[in-house]
Amino acid sequence: MIERDCLVCGTTPSERCHFPTHRGMGGGKAGWEAHEWVPLCRWCHDALDGRHGVSEAACLDSSQIRAALEEAAPLYFRKVADESSR
């Protein structure tokens, strides 16, 4: 667990989630560098990874979370890069 807010819902604490390259989706070489993960709460992480089932609602949750991350992740990566360059 880390003390950063979830990029999707703002919940703290969060956990590290590989994004945009997911380890289980052919990204087996994804590491833990700052540009290889984003902070997500457990619920959002599970929804993104499809661990809430395969119902229509669960698939919609996953799609919405992926869309939110595609928008928020680039800003997060820039912020992390700025923090590490100080």
Backbone as numpy.savetxt, mean C-alpha at the origin, in Angstrom:
# Nx Ny Nz CAx CAy CAz Cx Cy Cz
4.58 -3.41 12.43 3.74 -2.23 12.43 4.63 -0.99 12.43
4.13 0.04 11.77 4.86 1.30 11.71 3.94 2.43 12.12
4.52 3.52 12.52 3.74 4.66 13.00 3.45 5.68 11.90
3.11 5.21 10.73 2.70 6.10 9.64 1.23 5.86 9.38
0.55 6.89 8.90 -0.86 6.76 8.58 -1.05 5.94 7.31
-2.11 5.16 7.28 -2.49 4.43 6.07 -2.74 5.43 4.95
-2.17 5.17 3.78 -2.35 6.10 2.65 -3.78 6.15 2.14
-4.58 5.15 2.44 -5.95 5.11 1.93 -6.93 5.70 2.92
-6.90 5.24 4.18 -7.93 5.67 5.14 -7.39 6.50 6.30
-6.07 6.62 6.44 -5.49 7.45 7.49 -5.33 6.78 8.84
-5.67 5.51 8.95 -5.56 4.80 10.21 -4.09 4.60 10.61
-3.82 4.70 11.92 -2.49 4.40 12.47 -2.71 3.35 13.55
-1.89 2.36 13.72 -0.67 2.09 12.97 -0.98 1.42 11.64
0.06 1.30 10.85 -0.09 0.66 9.55 1.03 -0.37 9.40
1.02 -1.05 8.29 2.08 -2.03 8.01 2.61 -1.77 6.61
3.77 -2.28 6.34 4.39 -2.09 5.03 3.73 -3.01 4.01
3.37 -2.43 2.88 2.73 -3.16 1.80 3.50 -2.89 0.52
3.94 -3.94 -0.15 4.64 -3.76 -1.41 3.71 -3.13 -2.44
4.14 -2.01 -3.00 3.38 -1.33 -4.03 4.34 -0.43 -4.79
4.36 -0.38 -6.07 3.41 -0.93 -7.02 3.69 -2.38 -7.40
4.87 -2.90 -7.07 5.19 -4.28 -7.40 4.85 -5.17 -6.21
3.91 -6.06 -6.40 3.49 -6.97 -5.33 4.30 -8.25 -5.43
4.82 -8.71 -4.33 5.68 -9.90 -4.34 4.97 -11.13 -4.89
3.69 -11.27 -4.61 2.97 -12.46 -5.04 2.47 -12.38 -6.48
2.71 -11.27 -7.15 2.21 -11.07 -8.50 3.38 -10.94 -9.48
4.39 -11.79 -9.31 5.53 -11.74 -10.20 6.60 -10.77 -9.76
6.42 -10.17 -8.61 7.41 -9.22 -8.11 8.23 -9.81 -6.99
8.62 -11.06 -7.13 9.36 -11.77 -6.08 10.63 -11.09 -5.64
11.15 -10.19 -6.46 12.38 -9.49 -6.09 12.10 -8.16 -5.43
10.82 -7.87 -5.15 10.48 -6.62 -4.46 11.12 -6.63 -3.09
11.75 -5.56 -2.75 12.44 -5.47 -1.46 11.73 -4.52 -0.52
12.49 -3.98 0.41 11.90 -3.09 1.41 12.49 -1.69 1.34
13.02 -1.31 0.18 13.50 0.06 0.01 12.30 1.01 0.07
12.56 2.26 0.38 11.47 3.24 0.57 10.58 3.39 -0.65
11.08 3.14 -1.85 10.27 3.29 -3.06 9.56 1.99 -3.45
9.62 0.97 -2.60 9.02 -0.33 -2.92 7.84 -0.70 -2.02
7.50 0.17 -1.06 6.38 -0.13 -0.17 5.66 1.14 0.22
4.41 0.98 0.64 3.60 2.08 1.14 2.96 1.63 2.46
2.62 2.58 3.34 1.95 2.22 4.60 0.45 2.01 4.39
-0.04 0.85 4.77 -1.47 0.56 4.73 -1.89 -0.07 6.05
-3.10 0.25 6.51 -3.62 -0.45 7.68 -3.91 -1.89 7.30
-4.13 -2.73 8.27 -4.35 -4.15 8.01 -5.55 -4.38 7.10
-6.67 -3.63 7.34 -7.87 -3.84 6.54 -7.61 -3.49 5.08
-7.01 -2.33 4.83 -6.75 -1.91 3.43 -5.74 -2.84 2.76
-4.75 -3.30 3.52 -3.76 -4.24 2.97 -4.44 -5.54 2.57
-5.29 -6.06 3.45 -6.01 -7.30 3.13 -6.94 -7.11 1.93
-7.63 -5.96 1.87 -8.53 -5.70 0.74 -7.75 -5.60 -0.56
-6.61 -4.92 -0.54 -5.80 -4.79 -1.74 -5.33 -6.16 -2.23
-4.93 -7.02 -1.30 -4.42 -8.34 -1.65 -5.53 -9.36 -1.90
-6.79 -8.95 -1.78 -7.90 -9.86 -2.07 -8.17 -10.87 -0.97
-7.77 -10.56 0.26 -7.97 -11.52 1.36 -9.34 -11.38 2.02
-10.22 -10.56 1.44 -11.58 -10.43 1.96 -12.54 -11.28 1.17
-12.05 -12.09 0.26 -12.91 -12.96 -0.53 -12.99 -12.51 -1.97
-13.87 -13.15 -2.71 -14.00 -12.85 -4.13 -15.39 -12.33 -4.48
-16.10 -11.84 -3.49 -17.42 -11.28 -3.77 -17.28 -10.01 -4.58
-18.38 -9.58 -5.14 -18.36 -8.34 -5.93 -17.93 -7.16 -5.06
-18.41 -7.11 -3.81 -18.05 -6.02 -2.91 -16.56 -6.04 -2.58
-16.01 -7.23 -2.35 -14.58 -7.33 -2.05 -13.74 -6.91 -3.24
-14.15 -7.28 -4.43 -13.42 -6.87 -5.64 -13.51 -5.37 -5.83
-14.65 -4.76 -5.52 -14.81 -3.32 -5.62 -13.89 -2.63 -4.62
-13.85 -3.14 -3.37 -12.94 -2.59 -2.36 -11.51 -2.60 -2.87
-11.08 -3.72 -3.41 -9.72 -3.86 -3.92 -9.45 -2.87 -5.04
-10.39 -2.70 -5.95 -10.23 -1.76 -7.06 -10.16 -0.33 -6.57
-10.99 0.02 -5.59 -10.99 1.38 -5.06 -9.68 1.67 -4.31
-9.19 0.70 -3.58 -7.93 0.89 -2.85 -6.78 1.03 -3.83
-6.75 0.20 -4.86 -5.69 0.31 -5.88 -5.73 1.69 -6.54
-6.92 2.19 -6.87 -7.04 3.51 -7.49 -6.55 4.61 -6.55
-6.91 4.51 -5.27 -6.45 5.50 -4.29 -4.93 5.47 -4.16
-4.35 4.27 -4.16 -2.89 4.15 -4.05 -2.19 4.67 -5.29
-2.74 4.42 -6.46 -2.11 4.92 -7.68 -2.05 6.44 -7.68
-2.98 7.08 -6.98 -2.95 8.53 -6.86 -2.04 8.99 -5.72
-2.10 8.32 -4.57 -1.37 8.77 -3.38 0.08 8.33 -3.33
0.41 7.19 -3.90 1.77 6.64 -3.77 2.86 7.55 -4.34
2.69 8.14 -5.54 3.76 9.01 -6.04 4.08 10.17 -5.10
3.06 10.76 -4.50 3.28 11.85 -3.54 4.01 11.33 -2.31
3.61 10.15 -1.84 4.27 9.54 -0.68 5.74 9.25 -0.98
6.03 8.69 -2.15 7.41 8.37 -2.51 8.26 9.64 -2.59
7.70 10.74 -3.12 8.44 12.01 -3.16 8.73 12.52 -1.75
7.73 12.42 -0.87 7.90 12.87 0.51 8.99 12.06 1.20
8.99 10.76 1.03 10.01 9.89 1.65 11.39 10.23 1.09
11.48 10.47 -0.20 12.76 10.82 -0.82 13.28 12.15 -0.27
12.38 13.12 -0.11 12.77 14.41 0.46 13.26 14.26 1.90
12.56 13.43 2.69 12.95 13.22 4.09 14.32 12.55 4.18
14.59 11.61 3.28 15.86 10.88 3.35 17.03 11.70 2.83
16.74 12.74 2.03 17.83 13.56 1.51 18.26 14.66 2.47
17.54 14.80 3.55 17.89 15.84 4.54 18.94 15.38 5.47
